[in-house]
Amino acid sequence: MTIFSIVLQSLLILYYLFSGFAKVIGAKYWVDIFNTLRLPQWFRIVAGLVQLVGAIVLIIGYWVQGAVAWAGIWLGITMLVAVLAHIRVKDQFGKTVTPVVFLVFIIILTMLNADNLLLSFV
């Protein structure tokens, strides 16, 4: 694992812990976003839990080969759904760009750790 990969992994852990926790507890910001996206509030809680699980698997990735790539796939799907949800309601570019940026970060992290995917099955 490269230093760049570890730094990116660490930053993404912080983001997904913060974002996931804020979604689960019902921070006004996230409640408003899910209302704008016309998504039910129970889905906000599910999305938050998915992000928390992804962050935990990223943390496990410091010690377990393959965990980072699997977490990247898990969180990448989540961010792809977020991007599509913003596009579906024709949300402002400024609000759509955030999940796009995090999707790109997750793709980069997953690609940097993709060689470890198969090691997790050995």
CNS distance restraints for C-alpha pairs under 8 A (distance, minus, plus):
assign (resid   1 and name CA) (resid   5 and name CA) 6.27 0.50 0.50
assign (resid   1 and name CA) (resid   6 and name CA) 6.89 0.50 0.50
assign (resid   1 and name CA) (resid 112 and name CA) 7.84 0.50 0.50
assign (resid   1 and name CA) (resid 113 and name CA) 7.27 0.50 0.50
assign (resid   2 and name CA) (resid   6 and name CA) 6.35 0.50 0.50
assign (resid   3 and name CA) (resid   7 and name CA) 6.13 0.50 0.50
assign (resid   4 and name CA) (resid   8 and name CA) 6.09 0.50 0.50
assign (resid   5 and name CA) (resid   9 and name CA) 5.92 0.50 0.50
assign (resid   5 and name CA) (resid 109 and name CA) 6.23 0.50 0.50
assign (resid   5 and name CA) (resid 112 and name CA) 6.70 0.50 0.50
assign (resid   6 and name CA) (resid  10 and name CA) 6.04 0.50 0.50
assign (resid   7 and name CA) (resid  11 and name CA) 6.23 0.50 0.50
assign (resid   8 and name CA) (resid  12 and name CA) 6.13 0.50 0.50
assign (resid   8 and name CA) (resid 105 and name CA) 7.64 0.50 0.50
assign (resid   8 and name CA) (resid 109 and name CA) 6.94 0.50 0.50
assign (resid   9 and name CA) (resid  13 and name CA) 6.12 0.50 0.50
assign (resid   9 and name CA) (resid  58 and name CA) 6.84 0.50 0.50
assign (resid   9 and name CA) (resid  68 and name CA) 7.87 0.50 0.50
assign (resid   9 and name CA) (resid 109 and name CA) 6.93 0.50 0.50
assign (resid  10 and name CA) (resid  14 and name CA) 6.41 0.50 0.50
assign (resid  11 and name CA) (resid  15 and name CA) 6.29 0.50 0.50
assign (resid  12 and name CA) (resid  16 and name CA) 6.01 0.50 0.50
assign (resid  12 and name CA) (resid  55 and name CA) 7.52 0.50 0.50
assign (resid  13 and name CA) (resid  17 and name CA) 5.97 0.50 0.50
assign (resid  13 and name CA) (resid  55 and name CA) 4.96 0.50 0.50
assign (resid  13 and name CA) (resid  56 and name CA) 7.72 0.50 0.50
assign (resid  13 and name CA) (resid  58 and name CA) 6.46 0.50 0.50
assign (resid  13 and name CA) (resid  59 and name CA) 7.01 0.50 0.50
assign (resid  14 and name CA) (resid  18 and name CA) 6.10 0.50 0.50
assign (resid  14 and name CA) (resid  55 and name CA) 7.82 0.50 0.50
assign (resid  15 and name CA) (resid  19 and name CA) 5.87 0.50 0.50
assign (resid  16 and name CA) (resid  20 and name CA) 5.48 0.50 0.50
assign (resid  16 and name CA) (resid  51 and name CA) 5.52 0.50 0.50
assign (resid  16 and name CA) (resid  52 and name CA) 6.28 0.50 0.50
assign (resid  16 and name CA) (resid  54 and name CA) 7.47 0.50 0.50
assign (resid  16 and name CA) (resid  55 and name CA) 5.65 0.50 0.50
assign (resid  17 and name CA) (resid  21 and name CA) 5.92 0.50 0.50
assign (resid  17 and name CA) (resid  51 and name CA) 7.06 0.50 0.50
assign (resid  17 and name CA) (resid  52 and name CA) 5.59 0.50 0.50
assign (resid  17 and name CA) (resid  55 and name CA) 5.96 0.50 0.50
assign (resid  18 and name CA) (resid  22 and name CA) 6.08 0.50 0.50
assign (resid  19 and name CA) (resid  23 and name CA) 6.18 0.50 0.50
assign (resid  19 and name CA) (resid  48 and name CA) 6.98 0.50 0.50
assign (resid  19 and name CA) (resid  51 and name CA) 7.48 0.50 0.50
assign (resid  20 and name CA) (resid  24 and name CA) 6.25 0.50 0.50
assign (resid  20 and name CA) (resid  47 and name CA) 7.16 0.50 0.50
assign (resid  20 and name CA) (resid  48 and name CA) 3.84 0.50 0.50
assign (resid  20 and name CA) (resid  49 and name CA) 6.17 0.50 0.50
assign (resid  20 and name CA) (resid  50 and name CA) 7.49 0.50 0.50
assign (resid  20 and name CA) (resid  51 and name CA) 5.04 0.50 0.50
assign (resid  20 and name CA) (resid  52 and name CA) 5.24 0.50 0.50
assign (resid  21 and name CA) (resid  25 and name CA) 6.21 0.50 0.50
assign (resid  21 and name CA) (resid  48 and name CA) 6.25 0.50 0.50
assign (resid  21 and name CA) (resid  49 and name CA) 7.79 0.50 0.50
assign (resid  21 and name CA) (resid  52 and name CA) 7.02 0.50 0.50
assign (resid  22 and name CA) (resid  26 and name CA) 6.10 0.50 0.50
assign (resid  22 and name CA) (resid  27 and name CA) 5.26 0.50 0.50
assign (resid  22 and name CA) (resid  30 and name CA) 7.25 0.50 0.50
assign (resid  22 and name CA) (resid  48 and name CA) 7.41 0.50 0.50
assign (resid  23 and name CA) (resid  27 and name CA) 6.12 0.50 0.50
assign (resid  23 and name CA) (resid  30 and name CA) 5.85 0.50 0.50
assign (resid  23 and name CA) (resid  31 and name CA) 7.61 0.50 0.50
assign (resid  23 and name CA) (resid  44 and name CA) 5.88 0.50 0.50
assign (resid  23 and name CA) (resid  45 and name CA) 5.86 0.50 0.50
assign (resid  23 and name CA) (resid  47 and name CA) 7.36 0.50 0.50
assign (resid  23 and name CA) (resid  48 and name CA) 4.91 0.50 0.50
assign (resid  24 and name CA) (resid  44 and name CA) 7.00 0.50 0.50
assign (resid  24 and name CA) (resid  45 and name CA) 4.69 0.50 0.50
assign (resid  24 and name CA) (resid  46 and name CA) 7.74 0.50 0.50
assign (resid  24 and name CA) (resid  48 and name CA) 5.22 0.50 0.50
assign (resid  24 and name CA) (resid  49 and name CA) 6.78 0.50 0.50
assign (resid  25 and name CA) (resid  45 and name CA) 7.90 0.50 0.50
assign (resid  26 and name CA) (resid  30 and name CA) 6.68 0.50 0.50
assign (resid  26 and name CA) (resid  31 and name CA) 6.11 0.50 0.50
assign (resid  26 and name CA) (resid  45 and name CA) 7.77 0.50 0.50
assign (resid  27 and name CA) (resid  31 and name CA) 6.30 0.50 0.50
assign (resid  28 and name CA) (resid  32 and name CA) 6.03 0.50 0.50
assign (resid  29 and name CA) (resid  33 and name CA) 6.32 0.50 0.50
assign (resid  30 and name CA) (resid  34 and name CA) 6.13 0.50 0.50
assign (resid  30 and name CA) (resid  44 and name CA) 7.57 0.50 0.50
assign (resid  31 and name CA) (resid  35 and name CA) 6.24 0.50 0.50
assign (resid  31 and name CA) (resid  41 and name CA) 6.98 0.50 0.50
assign (resid  31 and name CA) (resid  44 and name CA) 7.52 0.50 0.50
assign (resid  32 and name CA) (resid  36 and name CA) 6.15 0.50 0.50
assign (resid  33 and name CA) (resid  37 and name CA) 6.14 0.50 0.50
assign (resid  34 and name CA) (resid  38 and name CA) 6.05 0.50 0.50
assign (resid  34 and name CA) (resid  39 and name CA) 5.23 0.50 0.50
assign (resid  34 and name CA) (resid  40 and name CA) 6.93 0.50 0.50
assign (resid  34 and name CA) (resid  41 and name CA) 6.74 0.50 0.50
assign (resid  34 and name CA) (resid  44 and name CA) 6.69 0.50 0.50
assign (resid  35 and name CA) (resid  39 and name CA) 6.06 0.50 0.50
assign (resid  35 and name CA) (resid  40 and name CA) 7.34 0.50 0.50
assign (resid  35 and name CA) (resid  41 and name CA) 7.76 0.50 0.50
assign (resid  36 and name CA) (resid  89 and name CA) 7.92 0.50 0.50
assign (resid  37 and name CA) (resid  85 and name CA) 6.31 0.50 0.50
assign (resid  37 and name CA) (resid  86 and name CA) 6.35 0.50 0.50
assign (resid  37 and name CA) (resid  88 and name CA) 7.99 0.50 0.50
assign (resid  37 and name CA) (resid  89 and name CA) 6.11 0.50 0.50
assign (resid  37 and name CA) (resid  91 and name CA) 7.81 0.50 0.50
assign (resid  38 and name CA) (resid  89 and name CA) 7.81 0.50 0.50
assign (resid  39 and name CA) (resid  43 and name CA) 6.69 0.50 0.50
assign (resid  39 and name CA) (resid  44 and name CA) 7.75 0.50 0.50
assign (resid  40 and name CA) (resid  44 and name CA) 7.04 0.50 0.50
assign (resid  41 and name CA) (resid  45 and name CA) 6.76 0.50 0.50
assign (resid  42 and name CA) (resid  46 and name CA) 6.39 0.50 0.50
assign (resid  43 and name CA) (resid  47 and name CA) 5.98 0.50 0.50
assign (resid  44 and name CA) (resid  48 and name CA) 6.11 0.50 0.50
assign (resid  45 and name CA) (resid  49 and name CA) 6.21 0.50 0.50
assign (resid  46 and name CA) (resid  50 and name CA) 6.12 0.50 0.50
assign (resid  47 and name CA) (resid  51 and name CA) 6.20 0.50 0.50
assign (resid  47 and name CA) (resid  78 and name CA) 7.62 0.50 0.50
assign (resid  48 and name CA) (resid  52 and name CA) 6.19 0.50 0.50
assign (resid  49 and name CA) (resid  53 and name CA) 6.14 0.50 0.50
assign (resid  50 and name CA) (resid  54 and name CA) 6.18 0.50 0.50
assign (resid  50 and name CA) (resid  75 and name CA) 7.80 0.50 0.50
assign (resid  50 and name CA) (resid  78 and name CA) 7.81 0.50 0.50
assign (resid  51 and name CA) (resid  55 and name CA) 6.12 0.50 0.50
assign (resid  51 and name CA) (resid  75 and name CA) 6.77 0.50 0.50
assign (resid  51 and name CA) (resid  78 and name CA) 7.89 0.50 0.50
assign (resid  52 and name CA) (resid  56 and name CA) 6.19 0.50 0.50
assign (resid  53 and name CA) (resid  57 and name CA) 6.22 0.50 0.50
assign (resid  54 and name CA) (resid  58 and name CA) 6.17 0.50 0.50
assign (resid  54 and name CA) (resid  71 and name CA) 5.22 0.50 0.50
assign (resid  54 and name CA) (resid  72 and name CA) 7.70 0.50 0.50
assign (resid  54 and name CA) (resid  74 and name CA) 6.55 0.50 0.50
assign (resid  54 and name CA) (resid  75 and name CA) 6.02 0.50 0.50
assign (resid  55 and name CA) (resid  59 and name CA) 6.27 0.50 0.50
assign (resid  55 and name CA) (resid  71 and name CA) 7.54 0.50 0.50
assign (resid  56 and name CA) (resid  60 and name CA) 6.25 0.50 0.50
assign (resid  57 and name CA) (resid  61 and name CA) 6.14 0.50 0.50
assign (resid  57 and name CA) (resid  67 and name CA) 6.08 0.50 0.50
assign (resid  57 and name CA) (resid  68 and name CA) 6.82 0.50 0.50
assign (resid  57 and name CA) (resid  70 and name CA) 7.99 0.50 0.50
assign (resid  57 and name CA) (resid  71 and name CA) 5.69 0.50 0.50
assign (resid  58 and name CA) (resid  62 and name CA) 7.24 0.50 0.50
assign (resid  58 and name CA) (resid  67 and name CA) 6.52 0.50 0.50
assign (resid  58 and name CA) (resid  68 and name CA) 5.15 0.50 0.50
assign (resid  58 and name CA) (resid  71 and name CA) 5.86 0.50 0.50
assign (resid  58 and name CA) (resid  72 and name CA) 7.99 0.50 0.50
assign (resid  60 and name CA) (resid  64 and name CA) 6.04 0.50 0.50
assign (resid  60 and name CA) (resid  67 and name CA) 6.57 0.50 0.50
assign (resid  60 and name CA) (resid  68 and name CA) 7.78 0.50 0.50
assign (resid  61 and name CA) (resid  65 and name CA) 6.20 0.50 0.50
assign (resid  61 and name CA) (resid  66 and name CA) 6.92 0.50 0.50
assign (resid  61 and name CA) (resid  67 and name CA) 4.63 0.50 0.50
assign (resid  61 and name CA) (resid  68 and name CA) 4.81 0.50 0.50
assign (resid  62 and name CA) (resid  68 and name CA) 7.91 0.50 0.50
assign (resid  64 and name CA) (resid 120 and name CA) 7.92 0.50 0.50
assign (resid  65 and name CA) (resid 116 and name CA) 5.75 0.50 0.50
assign (resid  65 and name CA) (resid 117 and name CA) 7.71 0.50 0.50
assign (resid  65 and name CA) (resid 119 and name CA) 6.67 0.50 0.50
assign (resid  65 and name CA) (resid 120 and name CA) 6.22 0.50 0.50
assign (resid  66 and name CA) (resid  70 and name CA) 6.35 0.50 0.50
assign (resid  66 and name CA) (resid 113 and name CA) 7.11 0.50 0.50
assign (resid  66 and name CA) (resid 114 and name CA) 7.54 0.50 0.50
assign (resid  66 and name CA) (resid 115 and name CA) 7.91 0.50 0.50
assign (resid  66 and name CA) (resid 116 and name CA) 4.43 0.50 0.50
assign (resid  66 and name CA) (resid 117 and name CA) 4.62 0.50 0.50
assign (resid  66 and name CA) (resid 118 and name CA) 7.17 0.50 0.50
assign (resid  66 and name CA) (resid 119 and name CA) 6.17 0.50 0.50
assign (resid  66 and name CA) (resid 120 and name CA) 4.99 0.50 0.50
assign (resid  67 and name CA) (resid  71 and name CA) 6.01 0.50 0.50
assign (resid  67 and name CA) (resid 117 and name CA) 7.65 0.50 0.50
assign (resid  67 and name CA) (resid 120 and name CA) 7.30 0.50 0.50
assign (resid  68 and name CA) (resid  72 and name CA) 6.03 0.50 0.50
assign (resid  68 and name CA) (resid 109 and name CA) 7.76 0.50 0.50
assign (resid  68 and name CA) (resid 110 and name CA) 6.90 0.50 0.50
assign (resid  68 and name CA) (resid 113 and name CA) 6.57 0.50 0.50
assign (resid  69 and name CA) (resid  73 and name CA) 6.32 0.50 0.50
assign (resid  69 and name CA) (resid 109 and name CA) 7.29 0.50 0.50
assign (resid  69 and name CA) (resid 110 and name CA) 4.64 0.50 0.50
assign (resid  69 and name CA) (resid 111 and name CA) 7.50 0.50 0.50
assign (resid  69 and name CA) (resid 113 and name CA) 5.34 0.50 0.50
assign (resid  69 and name CA) (resid 114 and name CA) 5.61 0.50 0.50
assign (resid  69 and name CA) (resid 116 and name CA) 7.07 0.50 0.50
assign (resid  69 and name CA) (resid 117 and name CA) 6.13 0.50 0.50
assign (resid  70 and name CA) (resid  74 and name CA) 6.23 0.50 0.50
assign (resid  70 and name CA) (resid 110 and name CA) 7.70 0.50 0.50
assign (resid  70 and name CA) (resid 117 and name CA) 6.97 0.50 0.50
assign (resid  71 and name CA) (resid  75 and name CA) 5.98 0.50 0.50
assign (resid  72 and name CA) (resid  76 and name CA) 5.62 0.50 0.50
assign (resid  72 and name CA) (resid 106 and name CA) 5.52 0.50 0.50
assign (resid  72 and name CA) (resid 107 and name CA) 6.88 0.50 0.50
assign (resid  72 and name CA) (resid 109 and name CA) 6.75 0.50 0.50
assign (resid  72 and name CA) (resid 110 and name CA) 5.05 0.50 0.50
assign (resid  73 and name CA) (resid  77 and name CA) 6.22 0.50 0.50
assign (resid  73 and name CA) (resid 106 and name CA) 7.91 0.50 0.50
assign (resid  73 and name CA) (resid 107 and name CA) 7.99 0.50 0.50
assign (resid  73 and name CA) (resid 110 and name CA) 6.92 0.50 0.50
assign (resid  74 and name CA) (resid  78 and name CA) 6.59 0.50 0.50
assign (resid  75 and name CA) (resid  79 and name CA) 6.15 0.50 0.50
assign (resid  75 and name CA) (resid 106 and name CA) 7.08 0.50 0.50
assign (resid  76 and name CA) (resid  80 and name CA) 6.07 0.50 0.50
assign (resid  76 and name CA) (resid 103 and name CA) 5.75 0.50 0.50
assign (resid  76 and name CA) (resid 106 and name CA) 5.88 0.50 0.50
assign (resid  76 and name CA) (resid 107 and name CA) 6.74 0.50 0.50
assign (resid  77 and name CA) (resid  81 and name CA) 6.26 0.50 0.50
assign (resid  78 and name CA) (resid  82 and name CA) 6.32 0.50 0.50
assign (resid  79 and name CA) (resid  83 and name CA) 6.16 0.50 0.50
assign (resid  79 and name CA) (resid  99 and name CA) 5.77 0.50 0.50
assign (resid  79 and name CA) (resid 100 and name CA) 7.31 0.50 0.50
assign (resid  79 and name CA) (resid 102 and name CA) 7.01 0.50 0.50
assign (resid  79 and name CA) (resid 103 and name CA) 5.41 0.50 0.50
assign (resid  80 and name CA) (resid  84 and name CA) 6.22 0.50 0.50
assign (resid  80 and name CA) (resid  99 and name CA) 7.71 0.50 0.50
assign (resid  80 and name CA) (resid 100 and name CA) 7.79 0.50 0.50
assign (resid  80 and name CA) (resid 103 and name CA) 6.69 0.50 0.50
assign (resid  81 and name CA) (resid  85 and name CA) 6.05 0.50 0.50
assign (resid  82 and name CA) (resid  86 and name CA) 6.35 0.50 0.50
assign (resid  82 and name CA) (resid  99 and name CA) 6.27 0.50 0.50
assign (resid  83 and name CA) (resid  87 and name CA) 6.27 0.50 0.50
assign (resid  83 and name CA) (resid  96 and name CA) 6.36 0.50 0.50
assign (resid  83 and name CA) (resid  99 and name CA) 5.73 0.50 0.50
assign (resid  83 and name CA) (resid 100 and name CA) 6.20 0.50 0.50
assign (resid  84 and name CA) (resid  88 and name CA) 5.93 0.50 0.50
assign (resid  85 and name CA) (resid  89 and name CA) 6.68 0.50 0.50
assign (resid  86 and name CA) (resid  90 and name CA) 6.16 0.50 0.50
assign (resid  86 and name CA) (resid  91 and name CA) 5.21 0.50 0.50
assign (resid  86 and name CA) (resid  95 and name CA) 7.68 0.50 0.50
assign (resid  86 and name CA) (resid  96 and name CA) 5.71 0.50 0.50
assign (resid  87 and name CA) (resid  91 and name CA) 6.13 0.50 0.50
assign (resid  87 and name CA) (resid  96 and name CA) 7.30 0.50 0.50
assign (resid  91 and name CA) (resid  95 and name CA) 6.62 0.50 0.50
assign (resid  91 and name CA) (resid  96 and name CA) 6.46 0.50 0.50
assign (resid  92 and name CA) (resid  96 and name CA) 6.31 0.50 0.50
assign (resid  93 and name CA) (resid  97 and name CA) 5.90 0.50 0.50
assign (resid  94 and name CA) (resid  98 and name CA) 7.30 0.50 0.50
assign (resid  96 and name CA) (resid 100 and name CA) 6.68 0.50 0.50
assign (resid  97 and name CA) (resid 101 and name CA) 6.07 0.50 0.50
assign (resid  98 and name CA) (resid 102 and name CA) 6.35 0.50 0.50
assign (resid  99 and name CA) (resid 103 and name CA) 5.95 0.50 0.50
assign (resid 100 and name CA) (resid 104 and name CA) 6.26 0.50 0.50
assign (resid 101 and name CA) (resid 105 and name CA) 6.29 0.50 0.50
assign (resid 102 and name CA) (resid 106 and name CA) 6.07 0.50 0.50
assign (resid 103 and name CA) (resid 107 and name CA) 6.11 0.50 0.50
assign (resid 104 and name CA) (resid 108 and name CA) 6.18 0.50 0.50
assign (resid 105 and name CA) (resid 109 and name CA) 6.21 0.50 0.50
assign (resid 106 and name CA) (resid 110 and name CA) 6.00 0.50 0.50
assign (resid 107 and name CA) (resid 111 and name CA) 6.07 0.50 0.50
assign (resid 108 and name CA) (resid 112 and name CA) 6.17 0.50 0.50
assign (resid 109 and name CA) (resid 113 and name CA) 6.36 0.50 0.50
assign (resid 110 and name CA) (resid 114 and name CA) 5.64 0.50 0.50
assign (resid 111 and name CA) (resid 115 and name CA) 8.00 0.50 0.50
assign (resid 113 and name CA) (resid 117 and name CA) 7.38 0.50 0.50
assign (resid 115 and name CA) (resid 119 and name CA) 7.75 0.50 0.50
assign (resid 116 and name CA) (resid 120 and name CA) 6.69 0.50 0.50
assign (resid 117 and name CA) (resid 121 and name CA) 7.69 0.50 0.50
assign (resid 118 and name CA) (resid 122 and name CA) 7.01 0.50 0.50
